[in-house]
Amino acid sequence: MRITAFRSRLAEEFGPLRADTIARDHVFAALGSRTVDQALDAGISTKEIWRAVCDSFEVPAERR
């Protein structure tokens, strides 16, 4: 998935302001103790990042 699609999906799920905060500030153990922004900079795939976000915030399967 492209980064723009990933960012859109994040905003749809959490709202634009919260999505920005999650991407910038929330550290995910599944991403090697990185934030979403750090994981993207490190080259981790958006699919892997999306899975980590969904698992961490218990996003229902139908919206993953």
Phi and psi in radians as a Rosetta constraint file:
Dihedral C 1 N 2 CA 2 C 2 CIRCULARHARMONIC -1.259 0.35
Dihedral N 2 CA 2 C 2 N 3 CIRCULARHARMONIC 2.720 0.35
Dihedral C 2 N 3 CA 3 C 3 CIRCULARHARMONIC -1.059 0.35
Dihedral N 3 CA 3 C 3 N 4 CIRCULARHARMONIC -0.680 0.35
Dihedral C 3 N 4 CA 4 C 4 CIRCULARHARMONIC -1.113 0.35
Dihedral N 4 CA 4 C 4 N 5 CIRCULARHARMONIC -0.701 0.35
Dihedral C 4 N 5 CA 5 C 5 CIRCULARHARMONIC -1.155 0.35
Dihedral N 5 CA 5 C 5 N 6 CIRCULARHARMONIC -0.694 0.35
Dihedral C 5 N 6 CA 6 C 6 CIRCULARHARMONIC -1.069 0.35
Dihedral N 6 CA 6 C 6 N 7 CIRCULARHARMONIC -0.827 0.35
Dihedral C 6 N 7 CA 7 C 7 CIRCULARHARMONIC -1.094 0.35
Dihedral N 7 CA 7 C 7 N 8 CIRCULARHARMONIC -0.680 0.35
Dihedral C 7 N 8 CA 8 C 8 CIRCULARHARMONIC -1.115 0.35
Dihedral N 8 CA 8 C 8 N 9 CIRCULARHARMONIC -0.773 0.35
Dihedral C 8 N 9 CA 9 C 9 CIRCULARHARMONIC -1.100 0.35
Dihedral N 9 CA 9 C 9 N 10 CIRCULARHARMONIC -0.722 0.35
Dihedral C 9 N 10 CA 10 C 10 CIRCULARHARMONIC -1.073 0.35
Dihedral N 10 CA 10 C 10 N 11 CIRCULARHARMONIC -0.778 0.35
Dihedral C 10 N 11 CA 11 C 11 CIRCULARHARMONIC -1.167 0.35
Dihedral N 11 CA 11 C 11 N 12 CIRCULARHARMONIC -0.658 0.35
Dihedral C 11 N 12 CA 12 C 12 CIRCULARHARMONIC -1.116 0.35
Dihedral N 12 CA 12 C 12 N 13 CIRCULARHARMONIC -0.684 0.35
Dihedral C 12 N 13 CA 13 C 13 CIRCULARHARMONIC -1.321 0.35
Dihedral N 13 CA 13 C 13 N 14 CIRCULARHARMONIC -0.713 0.35
Dihedral C 13 N 14 CA 14 C 14 CIRCULARHARMONIC -1.998 0.35
Dihedral N 14 CA 14 C 14 N 15 CIRCULARHARMONIC -0.105 0.35
Dihedral C 14 N 15 CA 15 C 15 CIRCULARHARMONIC 1.526 0.35
Dihedral N 15 CA 15 C 15 N 16 CIRCULARHARMONIC 2.615 0.35
Dihedral C 15 N 16 CA 16 C 16 CIRCULARHARMONIC -1.063 0.35
Dihedral N 16 CA 16 C 16 N 17 CIRCULARHARMONIC -0.739 0.35
Dihedral C 16 N 17 CA 17 C 17 CIRCULARHARMONIC -1.217 0.35
Dihedral N 17 CA 17 C 17 N 18 CIRCULARHARMONIC -0.805 0.35
Dihedral C 17 N 18 CA 18 C 18 CIRCULARHARMONIC -1.165 0.35
Dihedral N 18 CA 18 C 18 N 19 CIRCULARHARMONIC -0.645 0.35
Dihedral C 18 N 19 CA 19 C 19 CIRCULARHARMONIC -1.042 0.35
Dihedral N 19 CA 19 C 19 N 20 CIRCULARHARMONIC -0.751 0.35
Dihedral C 19 N 20 CA 20 C 20 CIRCULARHARMONIC -1.095 0.35
Dihedral N 20 CA 20 C 20 N 21 CIRCULARHARMONIC -0.737 0.35
Dihedral C 20 N 21 CA 21 C 21 CIRCULARHARMONIC -1.137 0.35
Dihedral N 21 CA 21 C 21 N 22 CIRCULARHARMONIC -0.779 0.35
Dihedral C 21 N 22 CA 22 C 22 CIRCULARHARMONIC -1.050 0.35
Dihedral N 22 CA 22 C 22 N 23 CIRCULARHARMONIC -0.800 0.35
Dihedral C 22 N 23 CA 23 C 23 CIRCULARHARMONIC -1.112 0.35
Dihedral N 23 CA 23 C 23 N 24 CIRCULARHARMONIC -0.617 0.35
Dihedral C 23 N 24 CA 24 C 24 CIRCULARHARMONIC -1.542 0.35
Dihedral N 24 CA 24 C 24 N 25 CIRCULARHARMONIC -0.631 0.35
Dihedral C 24 N 25 CA 25 C 25 CIRCULARHARMONIC -2.006 0.35
Dihedral N 25 CA 25 C 25 N 26 CIRCULARHARMONIC -0.472 0.35
Dihedral C 25 N 26 CA 26 C 26 CIRCULARHARMONIC -1.424 0.35
Dihedral N 26 CA 26 C 26 N 27 CIRCULARHARMONIC 2.188 0.35
Dihedral C 26 N 27 CA 27 C 27 CIRCULARHARMONIC -1.671 0.35
Dihedral N 27 CA 27 C 27 N 28 CIRCULARHARMONIC 2.227 0.35
Dihedral C 27 N 28 CA 28 C 28 CIRCULARHARMONIC -1.886 0.35
Dihedral N 28 CA 28 C 28 N 29 CIRCULARHARMONIC 2.112 0.35
Dihedral C 28 N 29 CA 29 C 29 CIRCULARHARMONIC -1.041 0.35
Dihedral N 29 CA 29 C 29 N 30 CIRCULARHARMONIC -0.667 0.35
Dihedral C 29 N 30 CA 30 C 30 CIRCULARHARMONIC -1.136 0.35
Dihedral N 30 CA 30 C 30 N 31 CIRCULARHARMONIC -0.261 0.35
Dihedral C 30 N 31 CA 31 C 31 CIRCULARHARMONIC -1.862 0.35
Dihedral N 31 CA 31 C 31 N 32 CIRCULARHARMONIC 0.436 0.35
Dihedral C 31 N 32 CA 32 C 32 CIRCULARHARMONIC 1.258 0.35
Dihedral N 32 CA 32 C 32 N 33 CIRCULARHARMONIC 0.650 0.35
Dihedral C 32 N 33 CA 33 C 33 CIRCULARHARMONIC 1.037 0.35
Dihedral N 33 CA 33 C 33 N 34 CIRCULARHARMONIC 0.758 0.35
Dihedral C 33 N 34 CA 34 C 34 CIRCULARHARMONIC -2.035 0.35
Dihedral N 34 CA 34 C 34 N 35 CIRCULARHARMONIC 2.757 0.35
Dihedral C 34 N 35 CA 35 C 35 CIRCULARHARMONIC -1.425 0.35
Dihedral N 35 CA 35 C 35 N 36 CIRCULARHARMONIC 2.997 0.35
Dihedral C 35 N 36 CA 36 C 36 CIRCULARHARMONIC -1.021 0.35
Dihedral N 36 CA 36 C 36 N 37 CIRCULARHARMONIC -0.821 0.35
Dihedral C 36 N 37 CA 37 C 37 CIRCULARHARMONIC -1.069 0.35
Dihedral N 37 CA 37 C 37 N 38 CIRCULARHARMONIC -0.722 0.35
Dihedral C 37 N 38 CA 38 C 38 CIRCULARHARMONIC -1.171 0.35
Dihedral N 38 CA 38 C 38 N 39 CIRCULARHARMONIC -0.677 0.35
Dihedral C 38 N 39 CA 39 C 39 CIRCULARHARMONIC -1.128 0.35
Dihedral N 39 CA 39 C 39 N 40 CIRCULARHARMONIC -0.733 0.35
Dihedral C 39 N 40 CA 40 C 40 CIRCULARHARMONIC -1.081 0.35
Dihedral N 40 CA 40 C 40 N 41 CIRCULARHARMONIC -0.777 0.35
Dihedral C 40 N 41 CA 41 C 41 CIRCULARHARMONIC -1.084 0.35
Dihedral N 41 CA 41 C 41 N 42 CIRCULARHARMONIC -0.541 0.35
Dihedral C 41 N 42 CA 42 C 42 CIRCULARHARMONIC -1.418 0.35
Dihedral N 42 CA 42 C 42 N 43 CIRCULARHARMONIC -0.087 0.35
Dihedral C 42 N 43 CA 43 C 43 CIRCULARHARMONIC 1.540 0.35
Dihedral N 43 CA 43 C 43 N 44 CIRCULARHARMONIC 0.214 0.35
Dihedral C 43 N 44 CA 44 C 44 CIRCULARHARMONIC -1.227 0.35
Dihedral N 44 CA 44 C 44 N 45 CIRCULARHARMONIC 2.436 0.35
Dihedral C 44 N 45 CA 45 C 45 CIRCULARHARMONIC -1.139 0.35
Dihedral N 45 CA 45 C 45 N 46 CIRCULARHARMONIC 2.571 0.35
Dihedral C 45 N 46 CA 46 C 46 CIRCULARHARMONIC -1.110 0.35
Dihedral N 46 CA 46 C 46 N 47 CIRCULARHARMONIC -0.545 0.35
Dihedral C 46 N 47 CA 47 C 47 CIRCULARHARMONIC -1.106 0.35
Dihedral N 47 CA 47 C 47 N 48 CIRCULARHARMONIC -0.766 0.35
Dihedral C 47 N 48 CA 48 C 48 CIRCULARHARMONIC -1.137 0.35
Dihedral N 48 CA 48 C 48 N 49 CIRCULARHARMONIC -0.719 0.35
Dihedral C 48 N 49 CA 49 C 49 CIRCULARHARMONIC -1.133 0.35
Dihedral N 49 CA 49 C 49 N 50 CIRCULARHARMONIC -0.782 0.35
Dihedral C 49 N 50 CA 50 C 50 CIRCULARHARMONIC -1.052 0.35
Dihedral N 50 CA 50 C 50 N 51 CIRCULARHARMONIC -0.737 0.35
Dihedral C 50 N 51 CA 51 C 51 CIRCULARHARMONIC -1.046 0.35
Dihedral N 51 CA 51 C 51 N 52 CIRCULARHARMONIC -0.748 0.35
Dihedral C 51 N 52 CA 52 C 52 CIRCULARHARMONIC -1.114 0.35
Dihedral N 52 CA 52 C 52 N 53 CIRCULARHARMONIC -0.747 0.35
Dihedral C 52 N 53 CA 53 C 53 CIRCULARHARMONIC -1.092 0.35
Dihedral N 53 CA 53 C 53 N 54 CIRCULARHARMONIC -0.843 0.35
Dihedral C 53 N 54 CA 54 C 54 CIRCULARHARMONIC -1.071 0.35
Dihedral N 54 CA 54 C 54 N 55 CIRCULARHARMONIC -0.750 0.35
Dihedral C 54 N 55 CA 55 C 55 CIRCULARHARMONIC -1.120 0.35
Dihedral N 55 CA 55 C 55 N 56 CIRCULARHARMONIC -0.773 0.35
Dihedral C 55 N 56 CA 56 C 56 CIRCULARHARMONIC -1.139 0.35
Dihedral N 56 CA 56 C 56 N 57 CIRCULARHARMONIC -0.676 0.35
Dihedral C 56 N 57 CA 57 C 57 CIRCULARHARMONIC -1.787 0.35
Dihedral N 57 CA 57 C 57 N 58 CIRCULARHARMONIC 0.187 0.35
Dihedral C 57 N 58 CA 58 C 58 CIRCULARHARMONIC 0.889 0.35
Dihedral N 58 CA 58 C 58 N 59 CIRCULARHARMONIC 0.862 0.35
Dihedral C 58 N 59 CA 59 C 59 CIRCULARHARMONIC -1.210 0.35
Dihedral N 59 CA 59 C 59 N 60 CIRCULARHARMONIC 2.257 0.35
Dihedral C 59 N 60 CA 60 C 60 CIRCULARHARMONIC -1.015 0.35
Dihedral N 60 CA 60 C 60 N 61 CIRCULARHARMONIC 2.597 0.35
Dihedral C 60 N 61 CA 61 C 61 CIRCULARHARMONIC -0.958 0.35
Dihedral N 61 CA 61 C 61 N 62 CIRCULARHARMONIC -0.637 0.35
Dihedral C 61 N 62 CA 62 C 62 CIRCULARHARMONIC -1.200 0.35
Dihedral N 62 CA 62 C 62 N 63 CIRCULARHARMONIC -0.241 0.35
Dihedral C 62 N 63 CA 63 C 63 CIRCULARHARMONIC -1.920 0.35
Dihedral N 63 CA 63 C 63 N 64 CIRCULARHARMONIC 0.145 0.35
